[in-house]
């Protein structure tokens, strides 16, 4: 298996750090683009394991870090908290579009054209990244199948009291339980959600989808309630919803990665079968 790192520059001049995995066969393979969620990044915990298993099952896998992820060149630590603080949903949507356009053109991808079938493109998103994936799926007909893990159904995830305090202070702050860092979100994010009507944008985009969709959720997810997966499932006719028992938001995986869990492998096997059937 080949693993190559590369960079795509966003329309705002931001560095989107990415990697690509595939088995060199000289035969065109479907491509899956992965999108991480809030406080996630492409090298988090189980994600490289997931990409490896997808690649071993005949897919080209591209993963990247949103510029506002907070992750810098070392790809492991939150060294860019200033960019994290200024991140917005609109910026992530734009950067996802930039990645799709780079993939379709093959301009920045370090892979021979005979190894990838650009017309067989799928997206896998986790958590907030699943919301971005739904939006992107509605924008690009070239995307043939969408898989959502632990998806949010709205970008508006804050209480009225939190919003009021956010506007008074100019920022919202919470501790990263893993690193102990205070993760600050500036007022740009809240204004972006309010001014661009992003609270309903995921379900609105889902209504426009007429493509295969897989939704996988953990029955004990304490981060994103299971009813958000159910709301997307009801909105997208013909979508598949699988609720995995005795597991949560990351299907039991941790960072640093401690090895696969039963819940993670179940989610992965469902996803591999889904993409094999639909790409």
PyMOL commands that set and color helices and strands:
alter all, ss='L'
color gray80, all
select helices_A, chain A and resi 47-56+67-69+81-85+89-105+113-115+128-139+160-169+187-195+201-207+226-235+262-278
alter helices_A, ss='H'
color red, helices_A
select strands_A, chain A and resi 2-9+15-22+29-35+60-64+116-126+143-149+171-175+182-186+212-218+240-244
alter strands_A, ss='S'
color yellow, strands_A
deselect
rebuild
show_as cartoon
